[in-house]
Amino acid sequence: MVDKKNNKESQVYKFYKLDGNSIECLKRDCPRCGKGVFMAAHKDRLTCGKCGFTEFNKKK
């Protein structure tokens, strides 16, 4: 899929890991935006780039 704005290819395949017959998602989906919108992993939080939803990691 080509992004019309920047003419760059989508790299969503990097967010998944394939092992034989199983597929594992490496990033978490945003609970507000739904499937297909992934959250960025920062040092102390997860953030959605689309809606700005933020979840902070719990301290141990």
Secondary structure, 3 states (H helix, E strand, C coil): CECCCCCCECCHHHHEEEECCEEEECCCEECCCEEEEEEEECCCEEEECCCCCEEECCCC
